[in-house]
């Protein structure tokens, strides 16, 4: 079992919710454990752990997995999270599409769907989202009562002059302070609202290439380019929730003009919209991910030239992130086909002057995410699961 968490459990009954989440989180991350192991890792008494396990078993969230061999005495019963005990929904809203994912309690994808949007305003999208959730539950025979909630993810930033209303990545009307409450009323579930890159990073940590990693940077290709910085397993959101707007970091001073008012922003060189612009100038239309994958397989010169430009800008960005945050790895994921992301990584000139250059590295400096174009939607469901198994920092008591 792992070392004790940064915010250990407390035995008083006033901390029941905190302790439940703590035990669920330990089981979620480490597959299975006995009562004594959970007590040592959580800081709770064995009796407190037994009470919590009994309640979680009654609710169907935890299963007994048999006994583990022991050198002497009665082998301890092992417990594990029940994947079928609950479910979660994730939804990503892009300017032209709505992606929906339904997962089990372990984060395994049960159903995925993409809906093309005529309008991306909340009043048009939320009724569609409610219908897609109902359809997914019916198709996969998931009772509505098992749904923990919906993670709704959108591009940022929010409430920032010059950025919130600039460019092709903007969603009209999604900056309202009551948006999460409106969405909850429309879909009939608790709603967690977050940025697409943050959600995608949590999804990769739950079931992707970031499993077992606590310190990563995740570059997400959605409508533009977003960044999630995870430190000690916690996504860093900043003072106003806008940490990670790497798309508007200048990589070429005096370069291409950006709708934000700057020149030379990363988004103008290495984003999906930058690719569409460059291919359009060559008379090439790419309507979807499959068409882009076929174009890449054919080695289209315009795409190859864009890959070189984008890789140069991204290599500069990766070096910056490494020296700022010292991550275990930088992960690339999102809207591009796997082959395009792999090619970007292969072409990327990683700077020599980086703290990431060390002989004892267990991982490559840059990895491709495993969740594909549904990364953020899957991450939305992961947000809900993460919330159910992670004690909130504000509620964390001082060690006893």
C-alpha positions as CSV (number, residue, x, y, z in Angstrom):
1,X,0.0,0.0,0.0
2,X,1.1,3.6,-0.5
3,X,2.5,6.1,2.0
4,X,-0.1,7.9,4.0
5,X,-2.0,10.6,2.0
6,X,-1.3,14.3,2.6
7,X,-4.6,14.7,4.4
8,X,-5.1,11.6,6.6
9,X,-8.4,10.4,7.9
10,X,-9.9,11.2,11.3
11,X,-11.9,8.9,13.5
12,X,-14.7,11.2,14.7
13,X,-18.0,10.6,13.0
14,X,-18.1,14.3,11.9
15,X,-15.5,13.3,9.2
16,X,-17.6,10.4,7.7
17,X,-17.7,11.9,4.2
18,X,-14.0,12.8,4.2
19,X,-13.1,9.3,5.4
20,X,-15.4,7.5,2.9
21,X,-13.7,9.4,0.0
22,X,-10.3,8.6,1.5
23,X,-11.0,4.8,1.6
24,X,-12.6,4.8,-1.9
25,X,-9.6,6.7,-3.3
26,X,-7.1,4.3,-1.8
27,X,-9.0,1.3,-3.3
28,X,-9.4,3.0,-6.6
29,X,-5.7,3.7,-7.0
30,X,-4.4,0.4,-5.6
31,X,-6.8,-2.2,-6.8
32,X,-7.5,-4.0,-3.6
33,X,-6.5,-4.0,0.1
34,X,-7.4,-5.4,3.5
35,X,-8.8,-3.5,6.5
36,X,-5.4,-3.3,8.3
37,X,-3.6,-2.0,5.2
38,X,-6.3,0.6,4.7
39,X,-6.1,1.6,8.3
40,X,-2.3,2.1,8.1
41,X,-2.5,4.1,4.9
42,X,-5.4,6.3,5.9
43,X,-4.5,7.0,9.6
44,X,-7.9,5.6,10.6
45,X,-8.5,3.0,13.2
46,X,-9.2,-0.5,12.0
47,X,-12.7,-0.3,13.5
48,X,-13.4,3.0,11.6
49,X,-12.3,1.3,8.4
50,X,-14.5,-1.7,9.0
51,X,-17.5,0.5,9.5
52,X,-16.8,2.5,6.3
53,X,-16.2,-0.7,4.3
54,X,-19.5,-2.2,5.6
55,X,-21.4,0.9,4.5
56,X,-19.7,1.0,1.1
57,X,-20.5,-2.7,0.6
58,X,-24.1,-2.1,1.5
59,X,-24.3,0.6,-1.1
60,X,-22.7,-1.6,-3.7
61,X,-19.6,0.6,-4.2
62,X,-17.1,-2.0,-2.7
63,X,-16.8,-5.7,-3.1
64,X,-15.0,-8.4,-1.1
65,X,-12.4,-10.0,-3.4
66,X,-11.6,-13.1,-1.3
67,X,-8.6,-13.6,1.0
68,X,-4.9,-13.0,0.4
69,X,-2.4,-15.6,1.4
70,X,-0.7,-14.8,4.7
71,X,2.4,-16.4,6.3
72,X,0.4,-17.2,9.5
73,X,-3.1,-16.9,10.9
74,X,-6.3,-16.2,9.0
75,X,-5.7,-14.6,5.6
76,X,-7.2,-11.1,5.5
77,X,-10.2,-10.4,3.3
78,X,-9.3,-8.1,0.3
79,X,-11.7,-5.3,-0.8
80,X,-11.9,-3.5,-4.2
81,X,-14.0,-0.9,-5.8
82,X,-17.1,-2.3,-7.6
83,X,-17.0,-1.0,-11.2
84,X,-20.7,-1.6,-11.6
85,X,-21.6,0.1,-8.3
86,X,-21.9,3.6,-9.9
87,X,-21.5,5.4,-13.2
88,X,-20.5,8.9,-14.5
89,X,-21.1,11.0,-17.5
90,X,-18.6,13.3,-19.2
91,X,-19.5,15.9,-21.9
92,X,-17.2,18.1,-23.9
93,X,-18.6,21.1,-25.7
94,X,-16.6,22.3,-28.6
95,X,-17.6,25.1,-31.0
96,X,-19.1,22.7,-33.5
97,X,-19.6,19.4,-31.6
98,X,-20.8,17.8,-28.4
99,X,-18.9,14.7,-27.2
100,X,-20.5,12.5,-24.6
101,X,-19.0,9.6,-22.6
102,X,-20.6,7.2,-20.1
103,X,-18.2,5.3,-17.9
104,X,-18.4,2.9,-15.0
105,X,-17.0,3.6,-11.5
106,X,-13.6,2.5,-12.6
107,X,-13.6,4.9,-15.5
108,X,-14.1,2.2,-18.2
109,X,-15.9,3.6,-21.2
110,X,-19.4,2.2,-21.6
111,X,-20.8,4.4,-24.3
112,X,-19.5,7.3,-26.5
113,X,-21.3,9.6,-28.9
114,X,-20.6,12.7,-30.9
115,X,-23.4,15.2,-31.9
116,X,-22.8,17.9,-34.4
117,X,-24.0,21.3,-33.1
118,X,-25.9,23.9,-35.2
119,X,-25.6,26.3,-32.2
120,X,-23.2,26.1,-29.3
121,X,-25.1,28.4,-27.0
122,X,-26.1,26.8,-23.6
123,X,-29.9,27.0,-24.3
124,X,-29.3,24.9,-27.5
125,X,-26.7,22.5,-26.1
126,X,-28.2,21.6,-22.7
127,X,-31.4,20.0,-24.0
128,X,-29.3,17.9,-26.4
129,X,-27.0,16.8,-23.6
130,X,-30.0,15.8,-21.5
131,X,-31.4,13.6,-24.3
132,X,-28.0,12.0,-25.0
133,X,-27.6,11.1,-21.4
134,X,-31.0,9.5,-21.3
135,X,-30.3,7.6,-24.5
136,X,-26.9,6.4,-23.3
137,X,-28.4,5.1,-20.0
138,X,-31.1,3.3,-21.9
139,X,-28.8,1.7,-24.4
140,X,-26.3,0.5,-21.8
141,X,-29.0,-0.3,-19.2
142,X,-27.5,1.9,-16.6
143,X,-30.1,3.0,-14.1
144,X,-30.2,6.8,-13.7
145,X,-30.0,6.3,-10.0
146,X,-26.5,5.0,-10.4
147,X,-25.2,8.1,-12.1
148,X,-22.9,10.1,-9.7
149,X,-23.1,13.2,-11.9
150,X,-22.0,14.9,-15.1
151,X,-18.6,16.5,-15.7
152,X,-19.2,19.3,-18.2
153,X,-16.0,20.5,-19.9
154,X,-15.4,23.5,-22.2
155,X,-12.5,25.6,-23.5
156,X,-11.3,28.5,-21.4
157,X,-10.4,31.0,-20.3
158,X,-13.3,32.7,-18.4
159,X,-13.8,36.3,-17.4
160,X,-10.6,37.6,-19.0
161,X,-10.6,40.7,-21.1
162,X,-9.2,40.1,-24.5
163,X,-9.2,36.3,-24.2
164,X,-12.7,35.2,-23.2
165,X,-14.3,36.5,-26.4
166,X,-11.5,36.2,-28.9
167,X,-11.1,33.8,-31.8
168,X,-12.6,30.6,-33.1
169,X,-12.3,28.6,-29.8
170,X,-14.9,30.7,-28.0
171,X,-18.2,29.3,-26.9
172,X,-21.0,31.9,-26.9
173,X,-22.8,32.3,-23.5
174,X,-20.8,29.8,-21.5
175,X,-19.2,32.4,-19.2
176,X,-22.3,32.9,-16.9
177,X,-21.7,32.4,-13.2
178,X,-24.8,30.3,-12.8
179,X,-23.9,27.9,-15.7
180,X,-23.2,24.8,-13.5
181,X,-26.6,25.3,-11.7
182,X,-28.4,25.8,-15.0
183,X,-26.8,22.7,-16.5
184,X,-27.7,20.6,-13.4
185,X,-31.3,21.7,-13.7
186,X,-31.3,20.8,-17.4
187,X,-29.8,17.3,-17.1
188,X,-31.2,16.4,-13.7
189,X,-27.7,15.5,-12.2
190,X,-25.1,17.3,-10.2
191,X,-22.7,19.0,-12.6
192,X,-19.0,19.8,-12.3
193,X,-17.8,22.4,-14.7
194,X,-14.1,22.6,-15.7
195,X,-11.7,23.3,-18.6
196,X,-11.2,20.6,-21.2
197,X,-7.4,20.2,-20.6
198,X,-7.9,19.7,-16.8
199,X,-10.5,17.1,-17.4
200,X,-8.5,15.3,-20.0
201,X,-5.5,15.1,-17.6
202,X,-7.6,13.5,-14.9
203,X,-8.9,11.0,-17.4
204,X,-5.4,10.0,-18.4
205,X,-4.5,9.6,-14.7
206,X,-7.5,7.4,-14.1
207,X,-7.1,5.0,-17.1
208,X,-4.5,6.4,-19.5
209,X,-0.7,6.9,-19.7
210,X,-0.6,9.0,-16.6
211,X,-1.7,6.1,-14.3
212,X,0.6,6.1,-11.3
213,X,2.0,9.6,-12.1
214,X,1.5,12.5,-9.8
215,X,3.4,15.3,-11.6
216,X,2.6,15.8,-15.2
217,X,1.9,18.5,-17.8
218,X,-0.9,17.7,-20.3
219,X,-1.1,19.6,-23.6
220,X,-4.7,19.2,-24.9
221,X,-5.6,19.8,-28.5
222,X,-9.3,20.7,-28.5
223,X,-10.6,23.8,-30.3
224,X,-7.3,25.5,-29.5
225,X,-4.5,24.3,-27.2
226,X,-5.0,24.0,-23.4
227,X,-2.6,22.9,-20.6
228,X,-3.2,21.1,-17.4
229,X,-0.5,21.1,-14.7
230,X,-0.9,18.3,-12.2
231,X,1.2,18.5,-9.0
232,X,1.1,15.7,-6.4
233,X,-2.0,14.4,-8.2
234,X,-3.9,17.7,-8.0
235,X,-4.7,19.8,-11.0
236,X,-3.5,23.4,-10.5
237,X,-6.3,25.8,-11.4
238,X,-4.9,29.2,-10.4
239,X,-6.5,32.1,-8.6
240,X,-9.5,32.4,-11.0
241,X,-9.5,29.0,-12.6
242,X,-7.6,30.0,-15.7
243,X,-4.2,28.4,-15.2
244,X,-2.9,26.7,-18.3
245,X,-3.8,29.1,-21.1
246,X,-0.7,28.0,-23.0
247,X,-2.3,28.6,-26.4
248,X,-1.7,32.3,-25.9
249,X,1.9,32.1,-24.8
250,X,4.1,33.8,-27.4
251,X,6.5,31.4,-29.1
252,X,7.4,33.7,-32.1
253,X,7.8,37.3,-31.1
254,X,6.2,39.5,-33.7
255,X,4.8,36.4,-35.5
256,X,1.3,35.6,-36.8
257,X,-1.5,37.9,-35.4
258,X,-3.8,36.2,-32.9
259,X,-7.4,37.2,-32.1
260,X,-6.3,37.8,-28.5
261,X,-4.3,40.9,-29.6
262,X,-0.9,39.3,-29.3
263,X,1.4,38.2,-32.2
264,X,3.1,34.8,-32.4
265,X,0.9,32.8,-30.0
266,X,1.4,29.0,-29.8
267,X,-2.2,28.5,-31.0
268,X,-1.4,30.2,-34.3
269,X,1.2,27.5,-35.1
270,X,0.3,24.2,-33.4
271,X,-3.5,24.0,-33.0
272,X,-6.3,22.3,-34.9
273,X,-7.5,25.7,-36.3
274,X,-3.9,26.5,-37.4
275,X,-3.8,23.2,-39.3
276,X,-7.2,23.9,-40.9
277,X,-6.0,27.3,-41.9
278,X,-2.8,26.0,-43.5
279,X,-4.5,23.1,-45.3
280,X,-7.2,25.5,-46.5
281,X,-4.6,27.7,-48.1
282,X,-3.4,24.7,-50.0
283,X,-6.9,23.9,-51.1
284,X,-7.4,21.0,-48.8
285,X,-10.5,20.5,-46.7
286,X,-10.4,18.1,-43.7
287,X,-13.9,17.6,-42.4
288,X,-13.1,15.0,-39.7
289,X,-10.5,13.0,-37.8
290,X,-10.7,10.1,-40.3
291,X,-10.0,12.4,-43.2
292,X,-7.0,13.9,-41.4
293,X,-5.6,10.4,-40.6
294,X,-6.0,9.5,-44.3
295,X,-4.2,12.7,-45.4
296,X,-1.4,11.9,-43.0
297,X,-1.1,8.3,-44.2
298,X,-0.8,9.7,-47.8
299,X,2.1,12.0,-46.7
300,X,0.4,15.2,-48.0
301,X,3.1,17.8,-48.4
302,X,1.0,20.6,-46.8
303,X,0.4,18.5,-43.8
304,X,4.1,17.5,-43.5
305,X,5.1,21.1,-43.7
306,X,2.6,22.0,-40.9
307,X,3.9,19.2,-38.7
308,X,7.4,20.6,-39.0
309,X,6.2,24.1,-37.9
310,X,4.0,22.8,-35.2
311,X,6.7,20.5,-33.8
312,X,9.2,23.3,-33.6
313,X,6.7,25.5,-31.6
314,X,5.7,22.6,-29.4
315,X,9.3,21.6,-28.7
316,X,10.0,25.1,-27.4
317,X,6.8,24.9,-25.3
318,X,7.7,21.5,-23.8
319,X,11.1,22.9,-22.8
320,X,9.5,25.8,-21.0
321,X,7.1,23.5,-19.2
322,X,9.8,21.2,-18.1
323,X,11.9,24.0,-16.6
324,X,8.9,25.6,-14.9
325,X,7.2,22.5,-13.4
326,X,9.7,19.6,-13.5
327,X,7.1,17.1,-14.5
328,X,7.5,13.3,-14.8
329,X,6.4,13.7,-18.4
330,X,4.6,16.0,-20.8
331,X,1.6,14.4,-22.4
332,X,0.0,15.3,-25.7
333,X,-3.6,14.3,-26.4
334,X,-6.9,15.4,-27.8
335,X,-8.5,16.0,-31.2
336,X,-5.7,14.8,-33.5
337,X,-5.4,11.2,-34.7
338,X,-2.8,9.1,-32.9
339,X,-0.6,8.9,-35.9
340,X,-0.5,12.7,-36.2
341,X,0.4,13.1,-32.5
342,X,3.1,10.4,-32.8
343,X,4.5,12.2,-35.7
344,X,4.5,15.5,-33.9
345,X,6.4,13.9,-31.0
346,X,8.9,12.3,-33.3
347,X,9.6,15.6,-35.1
348,X,9.8,17.7,-31.9
349,X,13.2,19.3,-31.3
350,X,13.4,19.0,-27.5
351,X,15.8,21.6,-26.1
352,X,19.0,20.4,-24.5
353,X,18.8,23.0,-21.7
354,X,16.1,21.3,-19.7
355,X,15.9,19.8,-16.2
356,X,14.2,16.9,-17.9
357,X,17.5,15.7,-19.3
358,X,18.6,13.2,-16.7
359,X,20.2,9.8,-17.1
360,X,17.8,8.1,-14.6
361,X,14.6,9.1,-16.4
362,X,12.1,6.2,-16.2
363,X,9.8,7.7,-18.9
364,X,10.3,9.6,-22.2
365,X,10.1,13.3,-21.9
366,X,7.0,13.4,-24.1
367,X,4.2,10.8,-24.2
368,X,1.0,10.5,-26.3
369,X,-2.2,10.2,-24.4
370,X,-4.2,7.0,-24.6
371,X,-7.8,8.3,-24.7
372,X,-7.9,9.8,-28.3
373,X,-10.4,12.4,-29.4
374,X,-12.7,11.5,-26.5
375,X,-10.1,12.5,-24.0
376,X,-11.9,15.5,-22.5
377,X,-15.3,13.8,-22.4
378,X,-13.8,10.8,-20.7
379,X,-12.0,13.3,-18.4
380,X,-15.4,14.9,-17.6
381,X,-16.6,11.5,-16.2
382,X,-13.2,11.2,-14.4
383,X,-13.9,14.6,-12.8
384,X,-17.0,13.2,-11.2
385,X,-15.3,10.0,-10.1
386,X,-12.3,11.9,-8.8
387,X,-14.7,14.2,-6.8
388,X,-16.3,11.1,-5.2
389,X,-13.1,9.6,-4.1
390,X,-11.0,12.6,-3.1
391,X,-11.4,14.5,0.2
392,X,-11.7,18.2,-0.6
393,X,-8.7,20.2,0.5
394,X,-10.9,22.7,2.4
395,X,-12.3,19.9,4.5
396,X,-9.0,18.2,5.2
397,X,-8.4,18.1,9.0
398,X,-5.1,18.5,10.7
399,X,-3.4,15.2,11.6
400,X,-4.5,13.8,14.9
